[in-house]
Amino acid sequence: MRAHIFASPVGEIFAAVNESGALVRLDFLTHKDRAAYLKRVGPVEWDAPALAEVERQVGEYFARRRRKFDLPLAPEGTAFQLRVWAELQRIPYGSTLSYGELAERVGNRNGSRAVGAANGANPIGLVVPCHRVIGADGSLTGYGGGLPIKEALLHLEGARLL
């Protein structure tokens, strides 16, 4: 796995690609213990050029010049998690969806908790936009990067919140 850490307007981002160059991880490090996080990720080869396109597209997103990412992705997860993550990618820029609505979309009408768990396990935050999923009452619930980052991302996208 080749990796790079780069700056964003909301804090440092860790990104990693597999041997084929497909994105396997993207996490905000702002509220994480960096040493513990990197230990959990496992051995990486630090390779900024291998992540140049990821960094460029993330930069365009924060500059409001990109609404959809065009990167090869290779998240690892269960069949259910992969279904949820695929559905997350269908939520348009600037829009939000409740956990219950997302559960219905993946065919598990009463599965909002399972969807929430899959959302929380998303290894490619931002690019697979789990930040666009909110509580049924419009509240900002759970985000691996921290709620202030979730709020900043939704604000950047112009999402309307209750």
N, C-alpha and C positions, 0 to 999 in steps of 0.2 A: 504494500500500500504506500503510495506516494502522497505526501501531505505538505501543507503550507498554512501558516497563520498570517492573516492580513487584517488591516484596520478597516472599520466601517464607521459611519456616523453614530452608531449605537454601541460600539465596542468591538473588540477583537473577534474574528471569526476563524475557526479551525475548519479546514476543508481537506478531504482526502479522495483520491481516485484509485481505482483498482488497476491492474496491469493493462487492461484494455483502454484505460483513460476514462472510464465511466465513474461518475460521482457516486461515492458510497457513504460519505458523511459530510455534513455541514452543520456546525453548531456555533452558537454564540458563547463565548467564554467569559463574558462579563461577570456573571455571578457564580462561576465555577472555580474550584480549586484546581488551577492549571496542572500541577504535578499529579494529583489524583486522577484527573480526567485523562491525561496522556497515558498514565499507567493502565487505566481501564481500556483505552483504545488499543493498546498493544504497540508492538514495534512498527515504526514507520520509517520511510526514507524521506528526508526533508528535500523537497524538489519544487521550488517556487515556479519554475517554467512549466512544469506539468500541470499546474493549477492556474496558469495565466488567464485562460479563457473563463474559468469560474470567477476569478477575481474581477475580470473585466465586466462580465455580465452582472455581477452583484453591484459593482460600482455604477453601472448604468441604471440599475433598479433604484439605487439610492439617489441618483441624479434625476429621477423621474423620466428617464429616456427608455426604460424597458418595463413592460407590463407582464411579459411571459418569458420564462427562461427557455433556452434552446440548448440544452446540455444532455449528453447521454447519461442515463441514471441506472444504477444497479443496487437499489436498496435490498437488504436481506431481511426477511421476515416471514411470518406464517402466511398462508393463503388469505386468511381474513385480513391481516394487516396490509398485505399488498393490495387487496380490493379497496380498503379504506384509503390508502395512500393514492391510488389511482383516481378515486373520486375526489380527493382533495385538490388534485390538479385541474379538476373541472370547475372549481369555484372561481368565478371571474375576479380579476384585479378590482379592488375597491368594494367587493361584496363580502357579505358574511353569511354564515349558515349556522344553525343551532346543531348541537350534538344529536338531538332527536331527528332533525331533518336529514342529517348525514346518515344516521342509522337506517332511516327509511330508504334512502338512496342505495344503500348497499344490501337491502333486502332483509334487514333485521330490525323491524319496526320498534321493538322493545329493547333494543340493544345500545342505548345511548351510553351506558357505562362501558360496554365492550369497545365501542367506537372511541370513547375518551381514552381508554387504555391504549388502543392502537395509535391514536393521535399522539399520545405521550411517548410512544416508542418510535416515532418517526425519526429516522436517522439523518434525514436530509431536510432539516427545517429551512424555512424561507423559500427554497426552490420548490419543495412540496409544501404548499402553503397552509400548514396546520394553524397558523396564527389567525386564519380567517374563520375559525370555528369558535363560536361563543355560546354562552348559556342561553337557554330559551327565553330568559327575561332580559337579554341583551347585555348581561354582565360579562366581563372579561374573566374567564376562569382558566386556570392552569396554562402554563406555557414554559417549556424547558429553558428558554432563554430569559425567563422572568417576565412578569406582567408589564413592567414599564417598557420593555422592548416590544411586546405584543401590541401595546397601546400605540407606541411610536410607529410601528409598521402599518397598523390600520389607519392612523392619522396621515401618514405619508401617502397611502393609497386613496385617501379621501373617503374611507368607509364611514357610513352613517351608523352610529351606535345609539342605543336607547339611553 
